[in-house]
Amino acid sequence: MVVLDIAEAGLARNFRAVLEKVQNGAEVVIEQNGHPVAVLRAAEPGRRKLSEIAASLSEHSTATLDPDVAADVQEFIDSHRA
């Protein structure tokens, strides 16, 4: 997760841009006189594509995707449709 520090004046000037960063998964620490006073983060956990998760792994990661993961995910989706 990306953590950004921003002064309250910067938040006021760039609220829309900061909010967009939060919606994209960043956490923003709001500072007043150089001291953290609040944290702004998305209300709900962010959702990421498997490809984004895989891309975020270190080059030394030993994590792998089961070859049948696509079928498993589709089965899960189908079983939870209304």
mmCIF file as gemmi writes it, N, C-alpha and C atoms, coordinates in Angstrom:
data_model
loop_
_atom_site.group_PDB
_atom_site.id
_atom_site.type_symbol
_atom_site.label_atom_id
_atom_site.label_alt_id
_atom_site.label_comp_id
_atom_site.label_asym_id
_atom_site.label_entity_id
_atom_site.label_seq_id
_atom_site.pdbx_PDB_ins_code
_atom_site.Cartn_x
_atom_site.Cartn_y
_atom_site.Cartn_z
_atom_site.occupancy
_atom_site.B_iso_or_equiv
_atom_site.pdbx_formal_charge
_atom_site.auth_seq_id
_atom_site.auth_asym_id
_atom_site.pdbx_PDB_model_num
ATOM 1 N N . MET Axp A 1 ? 0.842 -1.165 0 1 0 ? 1 A 1
ATOM 2 C CA . MET Axp A 1 ? 0 0 0 1 0 ? 1 A 1
ATOM 3 C C . MET Axp A 1 ? 0.895 1.238 0 1 0 ? 1 A 1
ATOM 4 N N . VAL Axp A 2 ? 0.528 2.202 -0.803 1 0 ? 2 A 1
ATOM 5 C CA . VAL Axp A 2 ? 1.241 3.469 -0.87 1 0 ? 2 A 1
ATOM 6 C C . VAL Axp A 2 ? 0.773 4.356 0.277 1 0 ? 2 A 1
ATOM 7 N N . VAL Axp A 3 ? 1.711 4.932 1.003 1 0 ? 3 A 1
ATOM 8 C CA . VAL Axp A 3 ? 1.384 5.858 2.08 1 0 ? 3 A 1
ATOM 9 C C . VAL Axp A 3 ? 1.951 7.225 1.706 1 0 ? 3 A 1
ATOM 10 N N . LEU Axp A 4 ? 1.09 8.227 1.689 1 0 ? 4 A 1
ATOM 11 C CA . LEU Axp A 4 ? 1.485 9.582 1.337 1 0 ? 4 A 1
ATOM 12 C C . LEU Axp A 4 ? 1.321 10.492 2.542 1 0 ? 4 A 1
ATOM 13 N N . ASP Axp A 5 ? 2.277 11.394 2.744 1 0 ? 5 A 1
ATOM 14 C CA . ASP Axp A 5 ? 2.171 12.416 3.784 1 0 ? 5 A 1
ATOM 15 C C . ASP Axp A 5 ? 1.822 13.728 3.104 1 0 ? 5 A 1
ATOM 16 N N . ILE Axp A 6 ? 0.869 14.463 3.665 1 0 ? 6 A 1
ATOM 17 C CA . ILE Axp A 6 ? 0.467 15.737 3.082 1 0 ? 6 A 1
ATOM 18 C C . ILE Axp A 6 ? 0.072 16.704 4.194 1 0 ? 6 A 1
ATOM 19 N N . ALA Axp A 7 ? 0.482 17.961 4.026 1 0 ? 7 A 1
ATOM 20 C CA . ALA Axp A 7 ? 0.095 19 4.98 1 0 ? 7 A 1
ATOM 21 C C . ALA Axp A 7 ? -1.364 19.354 4.737 1 0 ? 7 A 1
ATOM 22 N N . GLU Axp A 8 ? -2.028 19.86 5.771 1 0 ? 8 A 1
ATOM 23 C CA . GLU Axp A 8 ? -3.444 20.186 5.634 1 0 ? 8 A 1
ATOM 24 C C . GLU Axp A 8 ? -3.685 21.199 4.52 1 0 ? 8 A 1
ATOM 25 N N . ALA Axp A 9 ? -2.77 22.137 4.327 1 0 ? 9 A 1
ATOM 26 C CA . ALA Axp A 9 ? -2.939 23.129 3.248 1 0 ? 9 A 1
ATOM 27 C C . ALA Axp A 9 ? -2.886 22.441 1.884 1 0 ? 9 A 1
ATOM 28 N N . GLY Axp A 10 ? -1.989 21.476 1.724 1 0 ? 10 A 1
ATOM 29 C CA . GLY Axp A 10 ? -1.899 20.725 0.472 1 0 ? 10 A 1
ATOM 30 C C . GLY Axp A 10 ? -3.15 19.907 0.223 1 0 ? 10 A 1
ATOM 31 N N . LEU Axp A 11 ? -3.714 19.357 1.284 1 0 ? 11 A 1
ATOM 32 C CA . LEU Axp A 11 ? -4.971 18.61 1.158 1 0 ? 11 A 1
ATOM 33 C C . LEU Axp A 11 ? -6.085 19.533 0.687 1 0 ? 11 A 1
ATOM 34 N N . ALA Axp A 12 ? -6.158 20.719 1.282 1 0 ? 12 A 1
ATOM 35 C CA . ALA Axp A 12 ? -7.208 21.674 0.915 1 0 ? 12 A 1
ATOM 36 C C . ALA Axp A 12 ? -7.081 22.103 -0.55 1 0 ? 12 A 1
ATOM 37 N N . ARG Axp A 13 ? -5.85 22.314 -1.016 1 0 ? 13 A 1
ATOM 38 C CA . ARG Axp A 13 ? -5.635 22.748 -2.397 1 0 ? 13 A 1
ATOM 39 C C . ARG Axp A 13 ? -5.884 21.634 -3.407 1 0 ? 13 A 1
ATOM 40 N N . ASN Axp A 14 ? -5.618 20.402 -3.008 1 0 ? 14 A 1
ATOM 41 C CA . ASN Axp A 14 ? -5.649 19.287 -3.958 1 0 ? 14 A 1
ATOM 42 C C . ASN Axp A 14 ? -6.593 18.181 -3.524 1 0 ? 14 A 1
ATOM 43 N N . PHE Axp A 15 ? -7.696 18.54 -2.886 1 0 ? 15 A 1
ATOM 44 C CA . PHE Axp A 15 ? -8.572 17.528 -2.309 1 0 ? 15 A 1
ATOM 45 C C . PHE Axp A 15 ? -9.012 16.48 -3.32 1 0 ? 15 A 1
ATOM 46 N N . ARG Axp A 16 ? -9.447 16.917 -4.496 1 0 ? 16 A 1
ATOM 47 C CA . ARG Axp A 16 ? -9.929 15.964 -5.497 1 0 ? 16 A 1
ATOM 48 C C . ARG Axp A 16 ? -8.842 14.968 -5.89 1 0 ? 16 A 1
ATOM 49 N N . ALA Axp A 17 ? -7.627 15.453 -6.112 1 0 ? 17 A 1
ATOM 50 C CA . ALA Axp A 17 ? -6.519 14.574 -6.494 1 0 ? 17 A 1
ATOM 51 C C . ALA Axp A 17 ? -6.164 13.615 -5.362 1 0 ? 17 A 1
ATOM 52 N N . VAL Axp A 18 ? -6.172 14.114 -4.124 1 0 ? 18 A 1
ATOM 53 C CA . VAL Axp A 18 ? -5.871 13.261 -2.976 1 0 ? 18 A 1
ATOM 54 C C . VAL Axp A 18 ? -6.95 12.194 -2.826 1 0 ? 18 A 1
ATOM 55 N N . LEU Axp A 19 ? -8.199 12.58 -2.97 1 0 ? 19 A 1
ATOM 56 C CA . LEU Axp A 19 ? -9.295 11.623 -2.863 1 0 ? 19 A 1
ATOM 57 C C . LEU Axp A 19 ? -9.181 10.534 -3.93 1 0 ? 19 A 1
ATOM 58 N N . GLU Axp A 20 ? -8.77 10.905 -5.121 1 0 ? 20 A 1
ATOM 59 C CA . GLU Axp A 20 ? -8.583 9.914 -6.188 1 0 ? 20 A 1
ATOM 60 C C . GLU Axp A 20 ? -7.484 8.923 -5.811 1 0 ? 20 A 1
ATOM 61 N N . LYS Axp A 21 ? -6.408 9.411 -5.219 1 0 ? 21 A 1
ATOM 62 C CA . LYS Axp A 21 ? -5.332 8.52 -4.781 1 0 ? 21 A 1
ATOM 63 C C . LYS Axp A 21 ? -5.841 7.552 -3.71 1 0 ? 21 A 1
ATOM 64 N N . VAL Axp A 22 ? -6.661 8.051 -2.797 1 0 ? 22 A 1
ATOM 65 C CA . VAL Axp A 22 ? -7.235 7.194 -1.76 1 0 ? 22 A 1
ATOM 66 C C . VAL Axp A 22 ? -8.124 6.132 -2.389 1 0 ? 22 A 1
ATOM 67 N N . GLN Axp A 23 ? -8.941 6.525 -3.352 1 0 ? 23 A 1
ATOM 68 C CA . GLN Axp A 23 ? -9.821 5.57 -4.021 1 0 ? 23 A 1
ATOM 69 C C . GLN Axp A 23 ? -9.023 4.515 -4.775 1 0 ? 23 A 1
ATOM 70 N N . ASN Axp A 24 ? -7.795 4.852 -5.163 1 0 ? 24 A 1
ATOM 71 C CA . ASN Axp A 24 ? -6.934 3.909 -5.875 1 0 ? 24 A 1
ATOM 72 C C . ASN Axp A 24 ? -6.048 3.113 -4.931 1 0 ? 24 A 1
ATOM 73 N N . GLY Axp A 25 ? -6.313 3.223 -3.623 1 0 ? 25 A 1
ATOM 74 C CA . GLY Axp A 25 ? -5.632 2.358 -2.665 1 0 ? 25 A 1
ATOM 75 C C . GLY Axp A 25 ? -4.584 3.007 -1.791 1 0 ? 25 A 1
ATOM 76 N N . ALA Axp A 26 ? -4.287 4.283 -1.995 1 0 ? 26 A 1
ATOM 77 C CA . ALA Axp A 26 ? -3.294 4.944 -1.151 1 0 ? 26 A 1
ATOM 78 C C . ALA Axp A 26 ? -3.881 5.274 0.213 1 0 ? 26 A 1
ATOM 79 N N . GLU Axp A 27 ? -3.007 5.4 1.178 1 0 ? 27 A 1
ATOM 80 C CA . GLU Axp A 27 ? -3.366 5.868 2.502 1 0 ? 27 A 1
ATOM 81 C C . GLU Axp A 27 ? -2.673 7.216 2.673 1 0 ? 27 A 1
ATOM 82 N N . VAL Axp A 28 ? -3.39 8.22 3.126 1 0 ? 28 A 1
ATOM 83 C CA . VAL Axp A 28 ? -2.846 9.569 3.233 1 0 ? 28 A 1
ATOM 84 C C . VAL Axp A 28 ? -2.783 9.984 4.693 1 0 ? 28 A 1
ATOM 85 N N . VAL Axp A 29 ? -1.588 10.347 5.128 1 0 ? 29 A 1
ATOM 86 C CA . VAL Axp A 29 ? -1.385 10.856 6.481 1 0 ? 29 A 1
ATOM 87 C C . VAL Axp A 29 ? -1.43 12.378 6.379 1 0 ? 29 A 1
ATOM 88 N N . ILE Axp A 30 ? -2.38 12.987 7.057 1 0 ? 30 A 1
ATOM 89 C CA . ILE Axp A 30 ? -2.552 14.439 7.028 1 0 ? 30 A 1
ATOM 90 C C . ILE Axp A 30 ? -1.786 15.029 8.214 1 0 ? 30 A 1
ATOM 91 N N . GLU Axp A 31 ? -0.925 15.993 7.884 1 0 ? 31 A 1
ATOM 92 C CA . GLU Axp A 31 ? -0.081 16.593 8.915 1 0 ? 31 A 1
ATOM 93 C C . GLU Axp A 31 ? -0.458 18.049 9.156 1 0 ? 31 A 1
ATOM 94 N N . GLN Axp A 32 ? -0.294 18.459 10.398 1 0 ? 32 A 1
ATOM 95 C CA . GLN Axp A 32 ? -0.508 19.851 10.792 1 0 ? 32 A 1
ATOM 96 C C . GLN Axp A 32 ? 0.735 20.273 11.564 1 0 ? 32 A 1
ATOM 97 N N . ASN Axp A 33 ? 1.397 21.311 11.081 1 0 ? 33 A 1
ATOM 98 C CA . ASN Axp A 33 ? 2.65 21.766 11.696 1 0 ? 33 A 1
ATOM 99 C C . ASN Axp A 33 ? 3.677 20.64 11.803 1 0 ? 33 A 1
ATOM 100 N N . GLY Axp A 34 ? 3.709 19.791 10.77 1 0 ? 34 A 1
ATOM 101 C CA . GLY Axp A 34 ? 4.697 18.719 10.72 1 0 ? 34 A 1
ATOM 102 C C . GLY Axp A 34 ? 4.382 17.494 11.544 1 0 ? 34 A 1
ATOM 103 N N . HIS Axp A 35 ? 3.205 17.459 12.166 1 0 ? 35 A 1
ATOM 104 C CA . HIS Axp A 35 ? 2.826 16.318 13.002 1 0 ? 35 A 1
ATOM 105 C C . HIS Axp A 35 ? 1.586 15.637 12.422 1 0 ? 35 A 1
ATOM 106 N N . PRO Axp A 36 ? 1.582 14.31 12.359 1 0 ? 36 A 1
ATOM 107 C CA . PRO Axp A 36 ? 0.403 13.608 11.843 1 0 ? 36 A 1
ATOM 108 C C . PRO Axp A 36 ? -0.801 13.818 12.749 1 0 ? 36 A 1
ATOM 109 N N . VAL Axp A 37 ? -1.949 14.148 12.135 1 0 ? 37 A 1
ATOM 110 C CA . VAL Axp A 37 ? -3.172 14.351 12.921 1 0 ? 37 A 1
ATOM 111 C C . VAL Axp A 37 ? -4.32 13.464 12.469 1 0 ? 37 A 1
ATOM 112 N N . ALA Axp A 38 ? -4.224 12.918 11.255 1 0 ? 38 A 1
ATOM 113 C CA . ALA Axp A 38 ? -5.312 12.07 10.759 1 0 ? 38 A 1
ATOM 114 C C . ALA Axp A 38 ? -4.79 11.193 9.629 1 0 ? 38 A 1
ATOM 115 N N . VAL Axp A 39 ? -5.526 10.117 9.395 1 0 ? 39 A 1
ATOM 116 C CA . VAL Axp A 39 ? -5.212 9.209 8.286 1 0 ? 39 A 1
ATOM 117 C C . VAL Axp A 39 ? -6.464 9.073 7.439 1 0 ? 39 A 1
ATOM 118 N N . LEU Axp A 40 ? -6.289 9.22 6.149 1 0 ? 40 A 1
ATOM 119 C CA . LEU Axp A 40 ? -7.391 9.101 5.206 1 0 ? 40 A 1
ATOM 120 C C . LEU Axp A 40 ? -7.157 7.853 4.363 1 0 ? 40 A 1
ATOM 121 N N . ARG Axp A 41 ? -8.122 6.936 4.401 1 0 ? 41 A 1
ATOM 122 C CA . ARG Axp A 41 ? -8.014 5.706 3.592 1 0 ? 41 A 1
ATOM 123 C C . ARG Axp A 41 ? -9.401 5.337 3.105 1 0 ? 41 A 1
ATOM 124 N N . ALA Axp A 42 ? -9.451 4.449 2.129 1 0 ? 42 A 1
ATOM 125 C CA . ALA Axp A 42 ? -10.72 4.046 1.546 1 0 ? 42 A 1
ATOM 126 C C . ALA Axp A 42 ? -11.618 3.415 2.605 1 0 ? 42 A 1
ATOM 127 N N . ALA Axp A 43 ? -12.92 3.655 2.478 1 0 ? 43 A 1
ATOM 128 C CA . ALA Axp A 43 ? -13.883 3.115 3.427 1 0 ? 43 A 1
ATOM 129 C C . ALA Axp A 43 ? -13.993 1.599 3.312 1 0 ? 43 A 1
ATOM 130 N N . GLU Axp A 44 ? -13.847 1.089 2.125 1 0 ? 44 A 1
ATOM 131 C CA . GLU Axp A 44 ? -13.917 -0.354 1.903 1 0 ? 44 A 1
ATOM 132 C C . GLU Axp A 44 ? -12.567 -0.818 1.379 1 0 ? 44 A 1
ATOM 133 N N . PRO Axp A 45 ? -12.216 -2.068 1.658 1 0 ? 45 A 1
ATOM 134 C CA . PRO Axp A 45 ? -10.957 -2.565 1.117 1 0 ? 45 A 1
ATOM 135 C C . PRO Axp A 45 ? -10.947 -2.443 -0.403 1 0 ? 45 A 1
ATOM 136 N N . GLY Axp A 46 ? -9.824 -2.049 -0.933 1 0 ? 46 A 1
ATOM 137 C CA . GLY Axp A 46 ? -9.695 -1.945 -2.383 1 0 ? 46 A 1
ATOM 138 C C . GLY Axp A 46 ? -9.726 -3.312 -3.037 1 0 ? 46 A 1
ATOM 139 N N . ARG Axp A 47 ? -10.184 -3.335 -4.24 1 0 ? 47 A 1
ATOM 140 C CA . ARG Axp A 47 ? -10.19 -4.583 -4.997 1 0 ? 47 A 1
ATOM 141 C C . ARG Axp A 47 ? -9.135 -4.488 -6.073 1 0 ? 47 A 1
ATOM 142 N N . ARG Axp A 48 ? -8.374 -5.555 -6.2 1 0 ? 48 A 1
ATOM 143 C CA . ARG Axp A 48 ? -7.311 -5.559 -7.2 1 0 ? 48 A 1
ATOM 144 C C . ARG Axp A 48 ? -7.445 -6.788 -8.074 1 0 ? 48 A 1
ATOM 145 N N . LYS Axp A 49 ? -7.014 -6.642 -9.299 1 0 ? 49 A 1
ATOM 146 C CA . LYS Axp A 49 ? -6.99 -7.776 -10.226 1 0 ? 49 A 1
ATOM 147 C C . LYS Axp A 49 ? -5.842 -8.701 -9.838 1 0 ? 49 A 1
ATOM 148 N N . LEU Axp A 50 ? -5.997 -9.972 -10.149 1 0 ? 50 A 1
ATOM 149 C CA . LEU Axp A 50 ? -4.915 -10.92 -9.879 1 0 ? 50 A 1
ATOM 150 C C . LEU Axp A 50 ? -3.635 -10.486 -10.576 1 0 ? 50 A 1
ATOM 151 N N . SER Axp A 51 ? -3.766 -9.922 -11.763 1 0 ? 51 A 1
ATOM 152 C CA . SER Axp A 51 ? -2.577 -9.48 -12.497 1 0 ? 51 A 1
ATOM 153 C C . SER Axp A 51 ? -1.861 -8.35 -11.748 1 0 ? 51 A 1
ATOM 154 N N . GLU Axp A 52 ? -2.61 -7.476 -11.069 1 0 ? 52 A 1
ATOM 155 C CA . GLU Axp A 52 ? -2.001 -6.407 -10.28 1 0 ? 52 A 1
ATOM 156 C C . GLU Axp A 52 ? -1.286 -6.98 -9.054 1 0 ? 52 A 1
ATOM 157 N N . ILE Axp A 53 ? -1.905 -7.97 -8.444 1 0 ? 53 A 1
ATOM 158 C CA . ILE Axp A 53 ? -1.284 -8.607 -7.285 1 0 ? 53 A 1
ATOM 159 C C . ILE Axp A 53 ? -0.001 -9.312 -7.706 1 0 ? 53 A 1
ATOM 160 N N . ALA Axp A 54 ? -0.064 -10.045 -8.799 1 0 ? 54 A 1
ATOM 161 C CA . ALA Axp A 54 ? 1.121 -10.749 -9.29 1 0 ? 54 A 1
ATOM 162 C C . ALA Axp A 54 ? 2.233 -9.77 -9.643 1 0 ? 54 A 1
ATOM 163 N N . ALA Axp A 55 ? 1.878 -8.642 -10.245 1 0 ? 55 A 1
ATOM 164 C CA . ALA Axp A 55 ? 2.876 -7.644 -10.627 1 0 ? 55 A 1
ATOM 165 C C . ALA Axp A 55 ? 3.53 -6.994 -9.414 1 0 ? 55 A 1
ATOM 166 N N . SER Axp A 56 ? 2.845 -6.989 -8.269 1 0 ? 56 A 1
ATOM 167 C CA . SER Axp A 56 ? 3.392 -6.353 -7.074 1 0 ? 56 A 1
ATOM 168 C C . SER Axp A 56 ? 4.355 -7.262 -6.309 1 0 ? 56 A 1
ATOM 169 N N . LEU Axp A 57 ? 4.433 -8.528 -6.683 1 0 ? 57 A 1
ATOM 170 C CA . LEU Axp A 57 ? 5.325 -9.462 -5.997 1 0 ? 57 A 1
ATOM 171 C C . LEU Axp A 57 ? 6.778 -9.137 -6.315 1 0 ? 57 A 1
ATOM 172 N N . SER Axp A 58 ? 7.652 -9.375 -5.373 1 0 ? 58 A 1
ATOM 173 C CA . SER Axp A 58 ? 9.076 -9.142 -5.63 1 0 ? 58 A 1
ATOM 174 C C . SER Axp A 58 ? 9.569 -10.166 -6.644 1 0 ? 58 A 1
ATOM 175 N N . GLU Axp A 59 ? 10.645 -9.822 -7.292 1 0 ? 59 A 1
ATOM 176 C CA . GLU Axp A 59 ? 11.186 -10.731 -8.31 1 0 ? 59 A 1
ATOM 177 C C . GLU Axp A 59 ? 11.682 -12.037 -7.702 1 0 ? 59 A 1
ATOM 178 N N . HIS Axp A 60 ? 11.869 -12.06 -6.382 1 0 ? 60 A 1
ATOM 179 C CA . HIS Axp A 60 ? 12.348 -13.263 -5.695 1 0 ? 60 A 1
ATOM 180 C C . HIS Axp A 60 ? 11.216 -14.068 -5.061 1 0 ? 60 A 1
ATOM 181 N N . SER Axp A 61 ? 9.978 -13.649 -5.306 1 0 ? 61 A 1
ATOM 182 C CA . SER Axp A 61 ? 8.836 -14.342 -4.718 1 0 ? 61 A 1
ATOM 183 C C . SER Axp A 61 ? 8.704 -15.749 -5.297 1 0 ? 61 A 1
ATOM 184 N N . THR Axp A 62 ? 8.308 -16.664 -4.456 1 0 ? 62 A 1
ATOM 185 C CA . THR Axp A 62 ? 8.072 -18.039 -4.91 1 0 ? 62 A 1
ATOM 186 C C . THR Axp A 62 ? 6.577 -18.32 -5.072 1 0 ? 62 A 1
ATOM 187 N N . ALA Axp A 63 ? 5.759 -17.267 -4.968 1 0 ? 63 A 1
ATOM 188 C CA . ALA Axp A 63 ? 4.308 -17.435 -5.11 1 0 ? 63 A 1
ATOM 189 C C . ALA Axp A 63 ? 3.977 -17.844 -6.55 1 0 ? 63 A 1
ATOM 190 N N . THR Axp A 64 ? 3.006 -18.73 -6.662 1 0 ? 64 A 1
ATOM 191 C CA . THR Axp A 64 ? 2.555 -19.173 -7.985 1 0 ? 64 A 1
ATOM 192 C C . THR Axp A 64 ? 1.035 -19.249 -7.996 1 0 ? 64 A 1
ATOM 193 N N . LEU Axp A 65 ? 0.47 -19.205 -9.186 1 0 ? 65 A 1
ATOM 194 C CA . LEU Axp A 65 ? -0.963 -19.397 -9.354 1 0 ? 65 A 1
ATOM 195 C C . LEU Axp A 65 ? -1.203 -20.811 -9.855 1 0 ? 65 A 1
ATOM 196 N N . ASP Axp A 66 ? -2.139 -21.465 -9.223 1 0 ? 66 A 1
ATOM 197 C CA . ASP Axp A 66 ? -2.544 -22.789 -9.661 1 0 ? 66 A 1
ATOM 198 C C . ASP Axp A 66 ? -3.046 -22.682 -11.1 1 0 ? 66 A 1
ATOM 199 N N . PRO Axp A 67 ? -2.697 -23.607 -11.972 1 0 ? 67 A 1
ATOM 200 C CA . PRO Axp A 67 ? -3.137 -23.518 -13.367 1 0 ? 67 A 1
ATOM 201 C C . PRO Axp A 67 ? -4.664 -23.488 -13.533 1 0 ? 67 A 1
ATOM 202 N N . ASP Axp A 68 ? -5.38 -23.985 -12.555 1 0 ? 68 A 1
ATOM 203 C CA . ASP Axp A 68 ? -6.834 -24.033 -12.652 1 0 ? 68 A 1
ATOM 204 C C . ASP Axp A 68 ? -7.501 -22.86 -11.922 1 0 ? 68 A 1
ATOM 205 N N . VAL Axp A 69 ? -6.732 -21.82 -11.571 1 0 ? 69 A 1
ATOM 206 C CA . VAL Axp A 69 ? -7.289 -20.729 -10.793 1 0 ? 69 A 1
ATOM 207 C C . VAL Axp A 69 ? -8.432 -20.027 -11.526 1 0 ? 69 A 1
ATOM 208 N N . ALA Axp A 70 ? -8.337 -19.857 -12.832 1 0 ? 70 A 1
ATOM 209 C CA . ALA Axp A 70 ? -9.408 -19.187 -13.587 1 0 ? 70 A 1
ATOM 210 C C . ALA Axp A 70 ? -10.72 -19.95 -13.456 1 0 ? 70 A 1
ATOM 211 N N . ALA Axp A 71 ? -10.657 -21.259 -13.542 1 0 ? 71 A 1
ATOM 212 C CA . ALA Axp A 71 ? -11.865 -22.07 -13.409 1 0 ? 71 A 1
ATOM 213 C C . ALA Axp A 71 ? -12.423 -21.98 -11.984 1 0 ? 71 A 1
ATOM 214 N N . ASP Axp A 72 ? -11.538 -21.979 -10.997 1 0 ? 72 A 1
ATOM 215 C CA . ASP Axp A 72 ? -11.971 -21.864 -9.604 1 0 ? 72 A 1
ATOM 216 C C . ASP Axp A 72 ? -12.649 -20.522 -9.353 1 0 ? 72 A 1
ATOM 217 N N . VAL Axp A 73 ? -12.065 -19.456 -9.876 1 0 ? 73 A 1
ATOM 218 C CA . VAL Axp A 73 ? -12.643 -18.128 -9.691 1 0 ? 73 A 1
ATOM 219 C C . VAL Axp A 73 ? -14.006 -18.051 -10.364 1 0 ? 73 A 1
ATOM 220 N N . GLN Axp A 74 ? -14.121 -18.57 -11.583 1 0 ? 74 A 1
ATOM 221 C CA . GLN Axp A 74 ? -15.4 -18.544 -12.278 1 0 ? 74 A 1
ATOM 222 C C . GLN Axp A 74 ? -16.454 -19.357 -11.54 1 0 ? 74 A 1
ATOM 223 N N . GLU Axp A 75 ? -16.08 -20.493 -11.013 1 0 ? 75 A 1
ATOM 224 C CA . GLU Axp A 75 ? -17.008 -21.316 -10.23 1 0 ? 75 A 1
ATOM 225 C C . GLU Axp A 75 ? -17.5 -20.547 -9 1 0 ? 75 A 1
ATOM 226 N N . PHE Axp A 76 ? -16.591 -19.842 -8.331 1 0 ? 76 A 1
ATOM 227 C CA . PHE Axp A 76 ? -16.95 -19.042 -7.171 1 0 ? 76 A 1
ATOM 228 C C . PHE Axp A 76 ? -17.932 -17.934 -7.567 1 0 ? 76 A 1
ATOM 229 N N . ILE Axp A 77 ? -17.637 -17.237 -8.651 1 0 ? 77 A 1
ATOM 230 C CA . ILE Axp A 77 ? -18.52 -16.166 -9.116 1 0 ? 77 A 1
ATOM 231 C C . ILE Axp A 77 ? -19.9 -16.72 -9.437 1 0 ? 77 A 1
ATOM 232 N N . ASP Axp A 78 ? -19.945 -17.81 -10.182 1 0 ? 78 A 1
ATOM 233 C CA . ASP Axp A 78 ? -21.238 -18.405 -10.563 1 0 ? 78 A 1
ATOM 234 C C . ASP Axp A 78 ? -22.037 -18.847 -9.345 1 0 ? 78 A 1
ATOM 235 N N . SER Axp A 79 ? -21.363 -19.341 -8.32 1 0 ? 79 A 1
ATOM 236 C CA . SER Axp A 79 ? -22.078 -19.838 -7.142 1 0 ? 79 A 1
ATOM 237 C C . SER Axp A 79 ? -22.595 -18.705 -6.255 1 0 ? 79 A 1
ATOM 238 N N . HIS Axp A 80 ? -22.129 -17.468 -6.474 1 0 ? 80 A 1
ATOM 239 C CA . HIS Axp A 80 ? -22.545 -16.332 -5.648 1 0 ? 80 A 1
ATOM 240 C C . HIS Axp A 80 ? -23.406 -15.328 -6.405 1 0 ? 80 A 1
ATOM 241 N N . ARG Axp A 81 ? -23.822 -15.659 -7.588 1 0 ? 81 A 1
ATOM 242 C CA . ARG Axp A 81 ? -24.702 -14.775 -8.339 1 0 ? 81 A 1
ATOM 243 C C . ARG Axp A 81 ? -26.117 -14.888 -7.803 1 0 ? 81 A 1
ATOM 244 N N . ALA Axp A 82 ? -26.805 -13.771 -7.783 1 0 ? 82 A 1
ATOM 245 C CA . ALA Axp A 82 ? -28.172 -13.759 -7.264 1 0 ? 82 A 1
ATOM 246 C C . ALA Axp A 82 ? -29.161 -14.314 -8.27 1 0 ? 82 A 1
